[in-house]
């Protein structure tokens, strides 16, 4: 009974000593997080008015937010009575150990910085990298998020993005759509080119500069293949790709130009 009373009295003393510090630290943390959100919100508005690049804006805001939160945590810990100098030394030692263990993450952070500096792509661009094709949704501190044509979210490490090959389909503002249309050997080449080219020039999503082209590409086993190559804006790529095949088939049928396909010939043997 006396032992229990001693523990109870000890708990009361601890509460008297550390209770106010704990409550104060909690209040500082709550108010501090509110202030951090306000600062980030204000900074975002300033950046938006200054017409900062969207990719750079999100990256810097993310970095700034983490820096403010770390600073707030140090203040809260110091309010609890922990020696900040000692804490900083412990953080430095832990940081070294974590840094060695997380070299990949540091590489991704460095990759993110390089992407922000050299800007091989920005938010909204259609890019192909690390075997993934998609539109850039976000460039974060460690990763880049891509949305694929199948509406899947692909998260690619910035280290790999910065050090690998990147194809940016949006950078030039124009894309060439490569399609191949085959017709029979007996068809008139000039007439076929005229029909196919008319399909391209009549499509409002096909750019006239650079001009679309239709050329004989290959004399295949059973067909004369034409390279049908319109240009379009990156966002219109798939519309132009599919409509080109469909409209070429309809136009060739209307013009009476045969598109060859495998035939099965039945051989009847007399008994």
Helices and strands as residue ranges (DSSP letters): H 2-49, H 54-79, H 84-101, H 103-118, E 126-129, E 132-139, E 143-147, E 153-157, H 158-163, E 166-168, E 175-183, H 189-201, E 213-219, E 224-232, G 234-236, H 237-254
